Amino acid sequence: MVDVSQIKEHADVVGSDGAHVGTVDHVENGEIKLTKSDRDAGGLHHFIPVDFVQAVDGGTVRLDRPAEEVRREWSTS
């Protein structure tokens, strides 16, 4: 399990395929809230479970599944 305190605001979030998923707004209730101003957000906040996180490398949050799969599973506000 990843230390969620390492997930910082404005970090890039990428899928296991290296594709961009979003930008961290903040972490709340076991989920990463992505910014709604991100180019891929469509003006909505999206939430992904912290369980999807494989690693945090500096300013990048790396997920354990491809970006397209994350987009199918994320929830919106």
PyMOL commands that set and color helices and strands:
alter all, ss='L'
color gray80, all
select helices_A, chain A and resi 4-6+50-52+67-73
alter helices_A, ss='H'
color red, helices_A
select strands_A, chain A and resi 12-14+20-28+31-34+46-49+53-57+60-63+75-76
alter strands_A, ss='S'
color yellow, strands_A
deselect
rebuild
show_as cartoon
